[in-house]
Amino acid sequence: MSDAWYRDGLSFECTGCGRCCTGSPGYVWILPEEMDEMARYLGISTQGFVRRYSRWVDDRQSLTERAPGFDCVFLTRDRGCLVYPARPLQCRTYPWWPENLVSPGSWQQAARACEGIRDHAPIVPGDRIKEELAASRGRLRRGERRIDEWKPRATPRSEGY
């Protein structure tokens, strides 16, 4: 993938609208250390966090969603994030995900779902985008590598998912 198309930066500023936290069903993949951090932030045990806020999808864990709108379990009524300071890296790196940066067309597709991607938003420098993209890719690699170390011994839960 060539990064030439965004080397001069892209317009983006998070508006806090929460649209990236709701909508169609999806997954917020979480690693054990992210669950530990969110549990500490909430003042609960990691085991309690896992039972209450996560679900198994194949051999990985994801945050749960609330019905009916597939809102993230941590999206508040005022569209804030209950665990914002401890949110997972997947959330921290949005919209700088590999699939959003393939081409100008993929960026425009992301803009349809994210009101922060707009022409009059501040320019995020290309170097910062590369850093965020590298963090996103590194997290994906860590998740794939580490998941075997952390698989549960029991069958993953499946009720309601």
VEXVEX-920928 format. One record per residue (C-alpha): residue number from 1; y negated, z negated, x negated; residue in one letter. Coordinates in Angstrom, 3 decimals. Example, Ala and Ser with C-alpha at 12.3 -4.5 7.8 and 13.67 -1.06 7.14 Angstrom:
REM residues 2
[1 [4.500 -7.800 -12.300] "A"]
[2 [1.060 -7.140 -13.670] "S"]
//
This chain:
REM residues 161
[1 [0.000 0.000 0.000] "M"]
[2 [-3.360 1.001 -1.377] "S"]
[3 [-6.190 -1.488 -0.984] "D"]
[4 [-8.836 1.145 -1.731] "A"]
[5 [-9.954 1.343 1.862] "W"]
[6 [-11.091 -2.324 2.007] "Y"]
[7 [-12.190 -2.875 -1.619] "R"]
[8 [-15.855 -3.061 -0.518] "D"]
[9 [-15.005 -5.755 2.019] "G"]
[10 [-14.529 -5.976 5.766] "L"]
[11 [-16.658 -7.426 8.541] "S"]
[12 [-15.184 -10.631 9.936] "F"]
[13 [-16.353 -14.021 11.123] "E"]
[14 [-14.166 -16.344 13.148] "C"]
[15 [-15.832 -17.069 16.484] "T"]
[16 [-13.413 -19.822 17.436] "G"]
[17 [-12.420 -17.918 20.590] "C"]
[18 [-8.752 -18.878 20.277] "G"]
[19 [-7.497 -15.399 21.156] "R"]
[20 [-5.300 -15.400 18.050] "C"]
[21 [-3.605 -18.518 19.461] "C"]
[22 [-2.680 -17.128 22.870] "T"]
[23 [-1.645 -13.948 24.613] "G"]
[24 [1.716 -12.304 24.272] "S"]
[25 [4.710 -14.262 23.000] "P"]
[26 [4.967 -14.594 19.251] "G"]
[27 [5.850 -16.814 16.354] "Y"]
[28 [3.919 -19.108 14.077] "V"]
[29 [6.449 -19.573 11.299] "W"]
[30 [6.321 -23.001 9.724] "I"]
[31 [7.771 -24.319 6.494] "L"]
[32 [9.030 -27.874 5.972] "P"]
[33 [5.950 -28.904 3.977] "E"]
[34 [3.688 -27.560 6.743] "E"]
[35 [5.590 -29.594 9.337] "M"]
[36 [5.237 -32.672 7.112] "D"]
[37 [1.484 -32.091 6.805] "E"]
[38 [0.947 -31.549 10.535] "M"]
[39 [3.085 -34.602 11.361] "A"]
[40 [1.011 -36.757 8.969] "R"]
[41 [-2.185 -35.423 10.517] "Y"]
[42 [-0.906 -36.296 14.010] "L"]
[43 [0.332 -39.696 12.852] "G"]
[44 [3.960 -39.077 13.815] "I"]
[45 [7.221 -38.704 11.932] "S"]
[46 [8.342 -35.287 10.763] "T"]
[47 [11.446 -35.656 12.930] "Q"]
[48 [9.245 -36.370 15.951] "G"]
[49 [7.107 -33.356 15.097] "F"]
[50 [10.159 -31.094 14.832] "V"]
[51 [11.532 -32.262 18.190] "R"]
[52 [8.237 -31.991 20.030] "R"]
[53 [6.417 -29.039 18.489] "Y"]
[54 [8.908 -26.654 16.892] "S"]
[55 [11.708 -24.356 17.902] "R"]
[56 [14.429 -22.546 16.045] "W"]
[57 [14.335 -18.750 16.059] "V"]
[58 [17.377 -17.427 14.262] "D"]
[59 [17.268 -19.332 10.969] "D"]
[60 [13.549 -20.170 10.904] "R"]
[61 [11.252 -22.561 12.700] "Q"]
[62 [8.201 -21.650 14.719] "S"]
[63 [5.647 -23.660 16.628] "L"]
[64 [6.377 -23.842 20.340] "T"]
[65 [4.287 -22.118 22.970] "E"]
[66 [3.073 -23.404 26.313] "R"]
[67 [3.769 -21.558 29.521] "A"]
[68 [2.440 -19.656 31.330] "P"]
[69 [0.236 -17.781 28.747] "G"]
[70 [2.139 -18.318 25.550] "F"]
[71 [-0.656 -20.506 24.179] "D"]
[72 [0.067 -22.227 20.890] "C"]
[73 [1.141 -25.793 21.520] "V"]
[74 [-1.923 -26.962 19.552] "F"]
[75 [-4.550 -24.859 21.345] "L"]
[76 [-6.876 -27.242 23.169] "T"]
[77 [-8.608 -26.655 26.506] "R"]
[78 [-11.873 -25.882 24.738] "D"]
[79 [-10.039 -23.274 22.584] "R"]
[80 [-9.986 -25.470 19.493] "G"]
[81 [-6.990 -26.346 17.348] "C"]
[82 [-5.594 -29.862 17.563] "L"]
[83 [-4.306 -29.653 13.963] "V"]
[84 [-7.007 -27.402 12.479] "Y"]
[85 [-7.314 -29.207 9.103] "P"]
[86 [-3.509 -29.151 8.733] "A"]
[87 [-2.762 -25.811 10.400] "R"]
[88 [-0.058 -23.598 8.868] "P"]
[89 [-0.927 -20.978 6.285] "L"]
[90 [-0.038 -18.240 8.766] "Q"]
[91 [-2.967 -19.441 10.862] "C"]
[92 [-5.240 -20.019 7.855] "R"]
[93 [-4.832 -16.457 6.596] "T"]
[94 [-5.438 -14.634 9.898] "Y"]
[95 [-6.603 -11.826 10.148] "P"]
[96 [-5.687 -11.052 6.511] "W"]
[97 [-2.039 -10.323 7.299] "W"]
[98 [-0.274 -7.363 5.656] "P"]
[99 [0.223 -5.527 8.952] "E"]
[100 [-3.526 -5.717 9.702] "N"]
[101 [-4.512 -4.294 6.312] "L"]
[102 [-2.259 -1.255 6.063] "V"]
[103 [-5.037 1.151 7.033] "S"]
[104 [-8.391 1.317 8.798] "P"]
[105 [-6.418 2.092 11.956] "G"]
[106 [-4.363 -1.086 11.699] "S"]
[107 [-7.593 -3.056 11.146] "W"]
[108 [-9.098 -1.500 14.270] "Q"]
[109 [-5.934 -2.384 16.187] "Q"]
[110 [-6.374 -6.008 15.068] "A"]
[111 [-10.026 -5.831 16.199] "A"]
[112 [-8.881 -5.157 19.763] "R"]
[113 [-7.331 -8.630 19.816] "A"]
[114 [-9.864 -10.458 17.632] "C"]
[115 [-13.546 -10.652 18.551] "E"]
[116 [-14.366 -11.861 15.026] "G"]
[117 [-13.617 -8.400 13.637] "I"]
[118 [-16.882 -6.668 14.477] "R"]
[119 [-19.409 -4.498 12.699] "D"]
[120 [-22.246 -7.041 12.743] "H"]
[121 [-20.125 -9.874 11.279] "A"]
[122 [-20.660 -10.897 7.662] "P"]
[123 [-18.796 -8.868 5.046] "I"]
[124 [-15.817 -10.651 3.510] "V"]
[125 [-15.560 -9.389 -0.092] "P"]
[126 [-12.553 -7.280 -1.051] "G"]
[127 [-11.505 -9.801 -3.722] "D"]
[128 [-11.324 -12.596 -1.147] "R"]
[129 [-9.298 -10.359 1.173] "I"]
[130 [-6.865 -9.699 -1.693] "K"]
[131 [-6.535 -13.461 -2.288] "E"]
[132 [-5.840 -14.165 1.390] "E"]
[133 [-3.376 -11.279 1.555] "L"]
[134 [-1.577 -12.569 -1.546] "A"]
[135 [-1.374 -16.046 0.012] "A"]
[136 [0.035 -14.555 3.195] "S"]
[137 [2.629 -12.527 1.290] "R"]
[138 [3.513 -15.486 -0.940] "G"]
[139 [4.056 -17.674 2.096] "R"]
[140 [6.365 -15.077 3.595] "L"]
[141 [8.382 -14.922 0.377] "R"]
[142 [8.560 -18.740 0.134] "R"]
[143 [9.744 -18.913 3.724] "G"]
[144 [12.484 -16.388 3.171] "E"]
[145 [13.598 -18.059 -0.051] "R"]
[146 [13.398 -21.665 1.106] "R"]
[147 [14.853 -21.322 4.585] "I"]
[148 [18.430 -21.451 3.279] "D"]
[149 [17.652 -24.760 1.590] "E"]
[150 [16.435 -26.246 4.854] "W"]
[151 [18.789 -24.912 7.554] "K"]
[152 [19.971 -27.584 9.954] "P"]
[153 [23.615 -28.532 10.116] "R"]
[154 [23.580 -28.430 13.923] "A"]
[155 [23.197 -25.384 16.154] "T"]
[156 [19.553 -24.394 16.669] "P"]
[157 [18.104 -25.370 20.003] "R"]
[158 [17.902 -22.590 22.503] "S"]
[159 [16.893 -24.101 25.842] "E"]
[160 [13.902 -22.337 27.306] "G"]
[161 [13.281 -20.035 24.364] "Y"]
//
